[in-house]
């Protein structure tokens, strides 16, 4: 997934479908309430979801390509700032090895849940993300498109 930073996936129904369908297929449970799927799911997930969702591409040094509003508020970045950010930079340098090990495990196993990790916001504020599920973004043709993560809990250090 080599989407350019200026093309917004925020409200893209196809990208929302990739997030939702791959989560169901890989993790085995729905990312969003099926009732929301009957509405404008992409808009709801981006604007109104009470949980964070981020996704990065398949680059050797992956870049965020998606962050819903809850995630943007958590990390204190705008859409354009977040989608220009290399995902490794969401963790402080000493915590990147742990993050990299998690992502490699997800790459080979499909997903991981129950993860807890220390992250850093734009302002330098440090916070824990908790009960995180990370999964591979696999499209309907079985093509690997990157990885995504969701979490409902975070707290400042």
Secondary structure as GFF3:
##gff-version 3
##sequence-region A 1 157
A	DSSP	alpha_helix	13	27	.	.	.	ID=ss1
A	DSSP	alpha_helix	34	37	.	.	.	ID=ss2
A	DSSP	alpha_helix	41	43	.	.	.	ID=ss3
A	DSSP	pi_helix	44	48	.	.	.	ID=ss4
A	DSSP	beta_strand	52	56	.	.	.	ID=ss5
A	DSSP	beta_strand	64	67	.	.	.	ID=ss6
A	DSSP	alpha_helix	69	75	.	.	.	ID=ss7
A	DSSP	alpha_helix	79	82	.	.	.	ID=ss8
A	DSSP	three_ten_helix	87	90	.	.	.	ID=ss9
A	DSSP	three_ten_helix	93	95	.	.	.	ID=ss10
A	DSSP	alpha_helix	96	109	.	.	.	ID=ss11
A	DSSP	beta_strand	111	120	.	.	.	ID=ss12
A	DSSP	beta_strand	126	138	.	.	.	ID=ss13
A	DSSP	beta_strand	144	151	.	.	.	ID=ss14
A	DSSP	beta_strand	153	156	.	.	.	ID=ss15
###
